[in-house]
Amino acid sequence: MLSIVTLISGRGSNFETIVKIAQKEQWPVKFAGVIANHSAAKGLEFACSQGIPAYAIEHKGYPNRESFDGALIQKIDALGADLVVLAGFMRILTPGFIRHFEGRLINIHPALLPAFPGLHTHERALEAGVKEHGATVHFVTEGVDEGPIICQASVSVLAGDDPDSLAARVLKAEHQIYPFAIKWFLDGRLRIEGNHVKLQPPESQFFKL
Ligand code: GRF
């Protein structure tokens, strides 16, 4: 049985959705732990309610990114992670961390990458006047919000949207695609070929929601 360790910074709704779907569909997976970089992260409470080991490693307690990431690596390795899931983890990770977990570190980003990497994606999408926006699950490489794309979901931008209404529509899409991507990984269906992720056997990796 493979083990997942999830990193969060706040609410943890993606994490919660993934755990609930895994329970409902009885995935053969162990949620070995959740780590937040703030002890106040709401997602830690849900983890505790499910008996999932929950840890806070406060980034403020470390003098630099390397030492914080070193502590994370130690904890994640001790938990025996086969897959590390970034779910709203709001820290830039060091190249050393990313190399350590290469090929088993995935992230969800609230935009259709490569459009709108970084923060404030919904505001920027509205400002740019795009008619479609969405979410991307990708393997993590050293560039911020780069890396081979596992799947994407798009949603329409509606007249009258504000950043909150658009964020809520995108979040629903996130909750739909992150479990798919993780299940594909667990089932050994993902092959990274250069900057592409091939799903075997093939199936659409794009969802219009
Ligand atoms: C999500 O929009 C995710 O894409 C972004 O941060 C948000 C986290 O939400 N990186 P939650 O903590 O999963 O509710």
Residues whose N, C-alpha, C, O or C-beta is under 5 A from the ligand:
A	BS01	GRF	G10 R11 G12 S13 N14 F15 A87 G88 I108 H109 P110
